[in-house]
Amino acid sequence: MTEKLVIWTYDWVPGGKSGPRGHVRDIRLRWACEEAGLPYEVKSVPFEGRDSAHFARQPFGQVPFLEDGDITLFESGACLLHLAHKSEVLMPRDAKGEAEVLEWTIAGLNSMEMVTVPWWFVSLFDGPDNRLKDWMLQRLAHLDAVLTSHEWLAAGRFTVADLLMADVLRVPRLRAANPHPALEAYIERVCARPAFKRAYDGQMAHFALGDS
Ligand SMILES: N[C@@H](CCC(=O)N[C@@H](CS)C(=O)NCC(=O)O)C(=O)O
């Protein structure tokens, strides 16, 4: 019998309009498990007062991290690729398909999220005059050009690369300045998947429990 995977996240995060609920990155791991039908449970570390046991498993004191038997991994991208090796639903097994999944997963993290996260932080101070706006708009336009002729990023079908890219970009504020039709349709298509809804609802319920 497959041992249950353990997805670790915080016991609570702020809610409300500006809180991160629904966007904490454990959702990526939940979503992948839901897509692949991999059994998992969710456990918590305290949001306040991160201790040495937490830092031993996530050196930056962040979440998520994943436990798979005696293997513990941090970094959501590494966790996703680990899960992708467990299920063909997340990544095909042919060399070309796998290479495409790898490049687009890393692109989501290293070409897109490395722009969107700084943009988001700068926007808290600069508002609409965000100095990183053009940089981000250029990345979104280039991705839109790809999606104009591709329904999915890799291997001609849904893979973990789409899950990651959609999670990075589903924050509406990121795309509000200049919506691109193919990109908008793509985010809608990926996030309409029932597995995303189950993952999202699971995260919201988890943090709601923390309120009490
Ligand atoms: N590169 C990391 C980023 C993890 C990350 O930013 N986690 C957030 C929650 S989504 C966090 O723990 N933030 C609190 C902090 O940085 O102290 C990953 O993808 O796992």
Ligand as a Chemical Component Dictionary entry (heavy atoms), coordinates in Angstrom:
data_LIG
# 
_chem_comp.id                   LIG 
_chem_comp.type                 NON-POLYMER 
_chem_comp.pdbx_formal_charge   0 
_chem_comp.three_letter_code    LIG 
# 
loop_
_chem_comp_atom.comp_id 
_chem_comp_atom.atom_id 
_chem_comp_atom.alt_atom_id 
_chem_comp_atom.type_symbol 
_chem_comp_atom.charge 
_chem_comp_atom.model_Cartn_x 
_chem_comp_atom.model_Cartn_y 
_chem_comp_atom.model_Cartn_z 
_chem_comp_atom.pdbx_ordinal 
LIG N1  N1  N 0 10.289 29.302 -3.196 1  
LIG C1  C1  C 0 9.448  28.827 -2.125 2  
LIG C2  C2  C 0 8.630  30.000 -1.615 3  
LIG C3  C3  C 0 7.849  29.590 -0.405 4  
LIG C4  C4  C 0 7.061  30.752 0.166  5  
LIG O1  O1  O 0 7.211  31.919 -0.235 6  
LIG N2  N2  N 0 6.186  30.406 1.110  7  
LIG C5  C5  C 0 5.376  31.397 1.770  8  
LIG C6  C6  C 0 3.939  30.908 1.858  9  
LIG S1  S1  S 0 3.263  30.722 0.257  10 
LIG C7  C7  C 0 5.893  31.578 3.177  11 
LIG O2  O2  O 0 6.137  30.611 3.881  12 
LIG N3  N3  N 0 6.058  32.835 3.564  13 
LIG C8  C8  C 0 6.498  33.208 4.870  14 
LIG C9  C9  C 0 7.920  33.639 4.884  15 
LIG O3  O3  O 0 8.541  33.789 3.835  16 
LIG O4  O4  O 0 8.412  33.832 5.991  17 
LIG C10 C10 C 0 8.539  27.703 -2.633 18 
LIG O5  O5  O 0 8.115  27.762 -3.795 19 
LIG O6  O6  O 0 8.252  26.764 -1.866 20 
# 
loop_
_chem_comp_bond.comp_id 
_chem_comp_bond.atom_id_1 
_chem_comp_bond.atom_id_2 
_chem_comp_bond.value_order 
_chem_comp_bond.pdbx_ordinal 
LIG N1  C1  SING 1  
LIG C1  C2  SING 2  
LIG C1  C10 SING 3  
LIG C2  C3  SING 4  
LIG C3  C4  SING 5  
LIG C4  O1  DOUB 6  
LIG C4  N2  SING 7  
LIG N2  C5  SING 8  
LIG C5  C6  SING 9  
LIG C5  C7  SING 10 
LIG C6  S1  SING 11 
LIG C7  O2  DOUB 12 
LIG C7  N3  SING 13 
LIG N3  C8  SING 14 
LIG C8  C9  SING 15 
LIG C9  O3  DOUB 16 
LIG C9  O4  SING 17 
LIG C10 O5  DOUB 18 
LIG C10 O6  SING 19 
# 
